[in-house]
Amino acid sequence: MPDVAASALVHLGIPLDPAWGLDGRPVQQPGRDDFDALRGTLATRVDETGVPAATVGFTHTPPPGWSVDNSAMGGGGVAEWRGWSFTTDEFWTQAQRDQNRECDIRARNVFAVADGDEWADKAFTGTFDSTLVSPAYPVTGGGTAVLTYTTYYRHEAPQKGEVLVSYDGGSPLSVRTYTSDVSSRTETIALQVPAGATSARVRFRYTGGNNWYWVIDGVGIGRS
């Protein structure tokens, strides 16, 4: 629904002005990212009961270059949401109605989600602690790079979402922390690249228990 106005304007030949702050994106101009390549690999439900049996919409296998670190992840829980998952709107929003998942208006096609609330709907041990790790993006040492991604974060303590960046395989540095609700939006973070660095890798770490969720999509690093 958020795409309707943007699509109509483009159809009428009216250029979209970023200053308008439209939530939608023209359907005539699809923007693909790494996660969208997973569309053909998605599976039907395993433990979920709210999702129709024939609905195809989740995988734990990341796209090439990406990885998920579940070394600190608790055991058990709902299989679909054990650690970061890759899913679609039609699958994820039906996992549990009336919990605002449908308010994720900026993610498109396939996106990444860490959902401690749904994971905890089946017997589990430990806590939810999973990190989504990006490929290495090229950067210029001593310059400024820009990290962009779309996000939607619903919070309940002691849950936390943290964005970390590492350069050339070094120690990850925290660049943003989420400890309160964030409506669906595009984030832009300026990165000061250390002298001599040639690559940057992004980590999205979600920790918590039977709390809420975090959505990530459209990740990229470019020059400022």
C-alpha positions in Angstrom: 0.0 0.0 0.0 2.8 2.6 0.7 3.9 2.1 -2.9 0.6 3.1 -4.5 1.2 6.9 -4.4 4.8 6.7 -5.6 3.8 4.4 -8.4 0.9 6.6 -9.5 3.2 9.7 -9.6 5.8 7.9 -11.7 3.1 6.6 -14.1 1.9 10.2 -14.6 5.5 11.4 -15.3 5.9 13.3 -12.1 9.5 13.1 -10.7 9.6 12.0 -7.1 11.2 14.6 -4.8 13.1 13.0 -1.8 12.0 16.1 0.3 8.4 14.7 0.2 9.5 11.8 2.5 7.2 9.3 0.8 7.3 5.8 2.4 6.7 4.0 -0.9 8.8 3.1 -3.9 7.5 2.9 -7.5 6.7 -0.7 -8.5 8.0 0.3 -11.9 11.4 0.8 -10.4 12.2 -2.2 -8.3 15.3 -2.0 -6.2 17.0 -5.3 -5.6 19.5 -6.2 -2.8 21.4 -9.3 -1.8 18.5 -10.7 0.3 16.2 -10.7 -2.7 18.3 -13.3 -4.4 17.0 -15.8 -1.8 13.4 -15.7 -3.1 13.8 -19.0 -5.0 15.2 -20.8 -2.0 12.5 -20.0 0.6 10.6 -22.8 2.3 7.2 -23.3 3.9 6.5 -23.3 7.6 8.1 -25.8 10.1 6.7 -24.9 13.6 4.6 -21.8 12.8 0.8 -22.3 13.0 -0.5 -18.9 12.0 1.2 -19.1 8.5 -0.8 -21.0 5.9 0.9 -24.4 5.1 1.4 -23.5 1.4 3.0 -20.1 2.0 6.6 -20.1 1.0 8.6 -17.5 2.9 11.7 -18.2 5.1 15.2 -19.6 5.1 18.2 -19.5 7.4 20.7 -19.7 4.6 22.2 -16.3 3.9 23.0 -15.0 0.4 26.6 -15.3 -0.9 29.1 -13.2 1.1 26.7 -12.9 4.1 26.8 -15.1 7.3 24.9 -15.5 10.6 26.8 -16.1 13.8 24.7 -18.2 16.1 27.5 -19.3 18.4 25.8 -17.6 21.4 22.3 -18.4 20.4 20.0 -20.3 22.7 18.6 -23.7 21.9 15.1 -24.8 20.9 12.4 -22.3 20.2 10.4 -21.9 17.0 12.5 -23.2 14.1 11.7 -20.4 11.7 13.1 -17.7 14.0 16.1 -19.4 15.6 18.6 -16.7 15.0 18.5 -14.2 12.1 16.1 -15.4 9.4 15.4 -14.3 5.8 11.7 -13.9 5.1 9.0 -12.0 3.3 6.1 -9.8 4.3 3.5 -12.3 3.4 5.1 -14.9 5.6 6.4 -12.9 8.6 3.3 -10.8 9.2 1.1 -13.9 9.4 3.3 -15.5 12.1 1.4 -13.5 14.7 -1.3 -10.9 14.0 -1.9 -7.7 16.1 1.8 -7.2 17.0 2.6 -4.5 14.4 4.7 -6.6 12.0 2.6 -5.1 9.2 4.0 -1.6 10.1 7.3 -2.6 8.5 6.6 -0.5 5.4 10.1 0.0 4.0 11.4 -3.5 3.7 10.8 -5.1 0.3 10.8 -8.6 -1.2 13.1 -10.7 1.0 14.5 -9.1 4.2 16.3 -10.2 7.4 14.5 -10.5 10.7 15.5 -11.3 14.3 12.3 -12.2 16.1 12.7 -13.1 19.8 9.0 -12.9 20.4 8.1 -15.6 17.9 11.2 -17.7 18.7 10.1 -18.0 22.3 6.7 -19.4 21.4 8.1 -22.9 21.8 10.2 -24.3 24.6 13.8 -22.9 24.5 16.9 -22.6 26.5 19.3 -19.6 26.9 18.7 -16.3 25.2 18.3 -15.0 21.7 21.8 -13.8 20.6 22.4 -13.8 16.9 24.6 -11.6 14.6 24.0 -11.0 10.9 27.3 -10.3 9.2 27.7 -8.5 5.8 30.2 -9.0 3.1 33.3 -6.8 3.0 32.5 -3.5 1.2 35.3 -1.5 -0.4 36.2 1.8 1.4 38.9 4.4 1.1 41.2 4.8 4.0 41.2 8.1 5.7 37.9 9.1 4.1 34.2 9.1 5.0 31.9 6.3 3.9 28.1 6.1 4.4 26.3 3.0 5.7 22.7 2.8 4.7 20.0 0.3 5.5 16.3 0.2 6.2 15.2 -0.9 9.6 12.2 -1.5 11.8 12.8 -2.2 15.5 10.2 -2.9 18.2 11.7 -2.9 21.7 11.1 -4.5 25.1 13.9 -4.6 27.7 16.3 -6.3 28.1 16.4 -6.6 24.3 19.1 -4.7 22.3 20.0 -4.2 18.7 23.5 -3.1 17.9 25.2 -2.1 14.6 29.0 -2.7 14.5 31.5 -2.0 11.8 35.0 -3.6 11.4 37.7 -2.5 9.0 40.1 -5.0 7.3 39.1 -7.8 9.7 39.8 -5.7 12.8 37.7 -5.5 16.0 34.1 -4.4 15.4 33.2 -0.9 16.6 29.7 0.0 17.7 28.1 2.7 15.4 24.5 2.6 16.5 22.5 0.9 19.4 18.7 0.4 19.5 17.1 0.4 23.0 13.7 1.9 22.1 11.2 1.6 19.4 12.2 2.8 15.9 9.5 3.1 13.2 10.2 1.7 9.8 12.8 4.1 8.2 16.0 4.3 6.3 19.1 4.8 8.4 22.2 6.8 7.1 25.4 6.6 9.3 28.6 8.4 8.4 31.7 6.3 9.0 35.2 7.7 9.5 37.4 5.1 7.8 40.8 4.6 9.4 43.8 5.5 7.4 45.0 2.6 5.2 41.7 0.6 5.5 40.4 -0.9 2.3 37.3 -2.8 3.4 34.5 -2.6 5.9 32.1 -5.3 7.2 28.8 -4.6 9.1 27.4 -6.7 11.9 23.8 -6.5 13.2 23.6 -8.1 16.6 20.3 -8.7 18.3 20.1 -9.9 21.9 17.1 -10.6 24.1 14.6 -13.2 25.0 10.8 -13.3 24.8 10.8 -9.7 23.6 10.1 -8.2 20.2 11.9 -8.0 16.9 14.3 -6.3 14.5 14.1 -6.0 10.7 17.0 -5.1 8.4 17.0 -4.7 4.6 18.8 -2.8 1.8 22.2 -2.7 3.4 25.1 -1.0 1.6 28.2 1.2 2.1 29.1 3.9 -0.3 31.3 7.0 -0.4 30.0 10.2 1.0 
